[in-house]
């Protein structure tokens, strides 16, 4: 069953000394494009997290957001530059005194002052890392579930459109023999009229040869046969496991090529109308396939 590239997943974890939230949002893209937003002190883990994510996705733009709250800086492998923070607070306290205002520092602001935190060149706490990986796995599960639901909806829509394409292809195939018959009769009549007007004779064998050449130019049997094969393979690809998007997109391109040839060769108003309807429906299929991984 195909999986959509569009989805959302979220997982929240609360422990005694920390809490964190993973959020994933994705849209369609030709390749896998990962955008990470996480605390700077955890950037060293990005490659580790990416290996986990790549097991669940092969295409699409994925925005990954990680929010972490801890009750101990040691969990992150960083420490506060106490001397610098104290000097800054002393300066602010002195400024408040000269201005005659009460100084009440907000210690929580220190958490957002990146220059006050020093990297101790230590790995984050193993327990925190394990929890982050487990949280990412749960977020990926939630994300994949939403993508599967969307993928099922896309598959239902595409199957209906593939059925419409088969109906249109059958209508073209039914119309072509009559087109050939009419064109052959019109050609024979026109050639006989021209020969008679010139006062000449025209051998039946020669006439049959000219009509056969015309029929060969107008015949789209091979194109319709290949088109039917492409439609069969579209159904197969839609029901297969694994990455279906690229395969479906390629088959739709091949179907466009065959139906274009049918329209160019048939030289019939009714066939042209059916070909246009086929192309419109096929373009809608292409738009839907762009969202499938």
Buried (B, 14 or more C-beta within 10 A) or exposed (E): EBBBBBBBBBBEBEEEEBBBBBBBBBBBEEEBEBEBEBBEBBEEBBEEBEEEBEEBBBBBBBBBBBEBEBEEBEBBBBBBBEEEBEEBBEEEEEEBEEEEEEEEEEEEEBBEEEEBBEEEEEEBBEEBBEBBBEBBBBBBEBBBEBBBEBBBEBBEEBBEBBEBBBBBBEBBBEBBEEBBEEBBEEBBEEBEEEBEEEEEEBEEEEBEEBBEEBBEEBBBEEBBEBBBBBBEBBBEBBEBEEBBBBBBBBBBEBBBEBBBBBBEBBEBEEBBBBBEBBBEBBEBBBEBBBBBB
